[in-house]
Amino acid sequence: MTYRTITAVLSTEEDAAKVSQHALALAERHGAHLIGVHAETPIVVTIAAPMEFPDPNAIMEQQAQAHSVSRAIERTFRTMAQRAGVSHEWRLFTGSAGYSASGVIDSARGSDLVVAVQLDPAGEGPSRADIEDLLYESGRPLYLISDAVAGPEAPERVLIAWNGTRESARAVFDALPLLQEAKEIEIFTVDSRDSASQHAAFSGTEIAATLSRHGLRTTVNSATSGGDTVAHVINRRVSATGANLLVMGAFSHSWLRHRLFGGVTSAMMKDLRVPAIMSR
């Protein structure tokens, strides 16, 4: 198993080089075709009063700025891809739906892996809704790049945040091409619980045995949160082990619950220390 088609979601001019760098490194190592995608959102003007009319010159100027950003992002992507000698193409989509637009989602659905930068709640990067749309609607694993200086080299140490759900199982198998590059893999559980089929003390051992049949050597460890958040516990373990890739399932609970209350996935999207593979 390997990645043959990778889609890089380029949100801003500031992040274009970083996302392209990670995506190109992945494409080079796996012999993949790379698709660069940008969603340009048209200017929407809200009229508050019946006799209020927007300044057409101001609208045209804002639209020209959006086009200028799109061209700059495309130029960065194409230049880096041509320099790397990687098979690539560029796709620009314009529409009010942003990253939930059908063109963006269709591009992601046709890919083995989708690369994007972690959400930036205070800046101009992807919003929480953007990242969630990619995870919920594309059906493809998301390689999320952290703000920290990490990557894009092949992972030497990988931490798998395992909770026994369908989503975490899918993330592990979606990440197999990257796990096969790693020298060390740790399966890490937080607040393990007894189930009908397994004692909490053995959580993670079944997936460890499966990975061993792929020729992968793993260790299994666990921790209790002790009143701290699960996201903080996972991040501390990432730092303690020196992992340079995190693998985890995303949104094990309902979409509505996550939108209302957040959760481990939402917290990790904001506080990633290293790149992460997330699957749903």
N, C-alpha and C positions, 0 to 999 in steps of 0.2 A: 504494500500500500504506500502511495506517495501522493503529493499534491501536484496536480497537473494544470489547474486553473486557479488563479488567485485574484481576488478583487481588492483593490486598495481604495478606501473611501477617504477622499481628500477634502477636508472641511474648510480650512483656512490657509491663507498664504503663509502664515507663521509655522504651521504644522506640516505643510506639504513636503518639505525636504525630509523631515523625520519619518513620516509615514512611508514615503517613497523608499527611503533607505532600508527600512525594515522589510517592506514588501519585496524589494529587489533582492535582498539577501536571501529571503525565503525562496524566491523564484529561481535564483542561481543555484542554490543547494539542491533543489528538488526538480530542476529542469521544467519549471512551470511557465505557462503563458500568463502574463500580468495585464490586468485590466484596471486602468485608472478611472475613477468615477468622481464627479463633482456635481452637487445639486445646487443650482443657482436659484434662489428664491426671489421672485419679482417683488418690487416695492408695492406695499399695500398702504393706501392712504385712507385714514378714518376721518370722516366729516362729522363734526359734532353739531353744527348748526345748519338749519335749512339753507341759509344764504352764504354758507362758507364754501369757498372753492379753493382747492389746492393750487399752489404755484406750479404751473407746468414746467417751468425752467428748473425748479428745485427737484421735481420728480425725474426729469431727464438726466440731471446731474447725478442723482443717486443711482439711477439705473446704469449710467455709464460707469460709475465706480464699481458696481457689482460685476459688470462685464469685464472691467479691467482686472479685478481680482481673479475671475475665472480664467482669463488669459494667462495671468502670472502663474497660477497653480498648474495649468496645463504645460506651460513652458518649463517649469521646474521638473515636472514628472517626465516629460519627453526627453529633456536634456540628460537627466540622470539615467533613464532607461536606455537611451542610445549609447551613452558612455559605458554602461554595464554590458551592452550587447545582449540584452534579454528580449525575447519576443514579447511585444506589448501592443496595446491599443488604448485609445482615450475615448471616454464617453462623457458628454455634458448633458445634463437634464435640467430643464427649467420648469418650475411649477411651485405652487404655494404649499404642496405637501412635503417639500423638503426630502428627507431621507426615507419617508414612507411612500414616496412616489413609486408608481408601478415600474418605471424604468430602472430605478436604483434597486428595488427589491428583486426584479427579474434578473438583473446582473448578478446579484448576490446568490440567488437560488441556483444559478448555473455554475457556481464556483465550488471548489473543494474547500476553500478557506477565504474568509473576509477579514481584511486588516483595517483597523481604525484606531484613532487615538482615544485615550480615556476621556470621559466627559469633563467639561470645564464649567462648573455652575456659575462662575463669576465672569467668564470671558466670552469670546466669540466662537469658541470651539463647539463641538457637538453637545447638545443638551442631553439630559437623562432620557427624554422621550425619543431622541434620535437613536441612541444606542439600544434602547428597549425595542424600538421598531425593528431594527436590524436583527435582534435576537429572536423576537417573537414571530416576525413575518417571513424571514428568509429561510429558516429551517437549516441554516448552515452554521458551522462553528465560527466564532469570532475571536480573532487574535487581537487583543486590546493592548495598545502600547502605553506604558506608564509615562508620567511626567519625569520620573527619575531617570538618571543616566544609566541605562541598561540596554544591552543588545546593540546591534542586531546579530551578534555572533551566535553560532549553534549553542543550544543549552548544554551545560556540563552537569548541572544539578537541577533537578525538577522536583517541585513539591506538588503532590496531588492532594487537594482538599476533598476528602472523601466523606460522604454522609449516607451512602448506600441507596441513593435515589436513582430514578431513571435518568435524570439530568446529569448526575455525576458519572454514571456509567457511560453515557453517550460522550461526555467530554473526554474521558480516558481513551476511548477508541478513536475519537476524532483526532486526538493528539498523538496517535501512534507513530506517525512519521517523525515527529519531534522527540518522542520518548526514545526512539531507536537511535537518536544522535547523542543521547545523554550518557554520562558515565555513572551518575548516581540518581536514584529515584526514591523518594520517600512518600509513602502513603500515610497521610496525617488525618486523624479524626478528632473532632471536638465534641465533648459531651455525648459520647456514644451511649446508646440505649439497647437494652435487650429487645430482641425481636422473636417472633414465633420460630424462626429457623436458626438463630444464632445468638450466642451470649455477647454482651457488649465488649468483653475483653478480646473477642476474636474479630471485631469489626475491621474490615480492610484486608483480612487474610485471604478471602476468596478471590478478590481482584488481584492480589499479589501473586497467587498461584497461577491465575490466567496469564498475567504478564510474563511470568517465568517461562511459559510455553512459547512465548514470542522471543525468548532468548534475553529477556530483560531481568536484571538483578534489582530487587527492591528491598526496602526496609519498611516496617510498619510501626508507627508511633501514634500516641493519642495524648490528649490533654483535656482538662476541664476548664471551662471559662471562668469559674469562680466569681461570677458577677460582672465580669468584663464582657465586652461584645465579642462575638465569634470572629468578626472581621479583624479586630485588634489582635486576637490570639493567632489567627492565621498569618497576619503580617509580621508578628514577632517571630513566628516560626520560620517564615521566609528569610528574615534577617539572620536568625540564629544558624540556619543551615547553609547560608550563602547561596540559596537557590537563585537561578536567573531565569526561571520560568515557573509560573503557577498554572495548574490545571484544575478547573472546578466547574461544576454544573451551575446553571443559572436559573433563577426563578422557579424553585421547586413548589412554591405556593401559587395561588391564583394571581392573574394579572391585576385584578381590582385591589386585592390586599396589598400588593407591592406598590401600586400607584398611591394608595392611601397611607400606608404605614412604612413603606420602604422595606429593607431587609438586608441580609448579608450581601446579596448581589449588588444592590444599589450602593451600599457602603464601600464595597471593594472597587466599584467603578470609579469612585472619587479618590480612593486612598491607595491605589496600586503602587507597590514598590518596584515591581518588575513586570515585564510583559506577561499576559495571561491568556490562556485558551479558555473560552467560556462557551458552553453549549447548552441548548435547551431541547 
